[in-house]
């Protein structure tokens, strides 16, 4: 007996990235959207033989973006500013898109800056696309 309309989950291959002032929207992969709050164990001498677990600080993993190398150098230039000691923080979003091209979910991250850039690997016997990677540190992510 049917219980209602079927609702399929969204596919993970349709997404785009928005970064303040950088128009490069297409990426091969975006990873690292998570948050954690590790517990702090605490016990005083007069308490029973069980530790209390207190909430610790919120932490966020770095976001990793991968894309095929092109003439677009905007992300490298952003990283280069950090290398030169002029850290420029940006806000950004990872946006999930449905098959019709409509925005479905958005994860916003704040005060981000590129902490690591990795250039492509080369192999004269292969036929893979040259992939660049940038790792972005940030101070919080929220699902909008």
C-alpha positions, 0 to 999 in steps of 0.5 A: 500500500503506497504511503505517499510520494516517493522522495529520492535523495539528491545526487552528489555530483551536481554542486557549485562553489561561491567565494567572495570575489572569485567567479570560479564556480565549477569544481570536480570535488568539494569535501570537508563539510563537517563540524565536531565538538569533542567531549572534555572529561572531568572529575573531582575527587569527591564525585563517584567513580565516573567522569563527567563529559562536558562539551568542548570547543566546536571544530571544523575541518578544512574544506578541500576543493579540486578542479581541472587546471585551466588559465583561471588563476584566481584561486592561486592568486588568493593563496599567493597573498597568504604566502606573502603574509597578506591573508585575505579572508572570504566567505563562501558556500557549497551549493547542492543543485538538483537535476533541474539545476535548482538550488536545494541546499547551501552550506555557508562557511565564514572567514575562510583562507587558503591554507594549502595549494597542490598543483597537478601531477604529470605522467607522460603515459597517462591521459588524465586531466591535470587536477589542482587542489586547494585546502581552505581553513574556516571558522564555521559552517552552517547549513542554510 
